[in-house]
């Protein structure tokens, strides 16, 4: 929650921040190429998630 409130989290390169970010739910609009989401925390921590 601290990372979300500080704005250090990004979904597909778009930063999310504030109190709304804590309750944010991933949706189909967040998928890249229909099946992948890129999450970033800070500058170096990246995670790619493939959805089937």
DAVENUR-V264177 format. One record per residue. N is the residue number from 0. SS is DSSP state (H for helix, E for strand, C for the rest). OMEGA is omega in whole degrees, 0 to 359 (* if undefined). BURIAL is b if it has 24 or more other ideal C-beta (glycine too) atoms within 12 Angstrom, else e. Layout:
# DAVENUR-V264177
N,SS,OMEGA,BURIAL
N,SS,OMEGA,BURIAL
This chain:
# DAVENUR-V264177
0,C,180,e
1,H,179,e
2,H,179,e
3,H,181,e
4,H,180,e
5,H,179,e
6,C,181,e
7,C,178,e
8,E,178,b
9,E,174,b
10,E,182,b
11,C,177,e
12,C,180,e
13,E,181,e
14,E,174,e
15,E,185,b
16,C,175,e
17,C,182,e
18,H,179,e
19,H,181,e
20,H,181,e
21,H,182,e
22,C,183,e
23,C,178,e
24,C,177,e
25,C,182,e
26,C,182,e
27,H,178,e
28,H,180,e
29,H,184,e
30,C,173,e
31,E,180,e
32,C,175,e
33,C,183,e
34,C,185,e
35,E,173,e
36,E,176,b
37,E,178,b
38,E,179,b
39,E,175,e
40,E,184,e
41,C,182,e
42,C,190,e
43,C,185,e
44,E,180,e
45,E,175,e
46,E,176,e
47,E,181,e
48,E,179,e
49,E,181,e
50,C,181,e
51,C,*,e
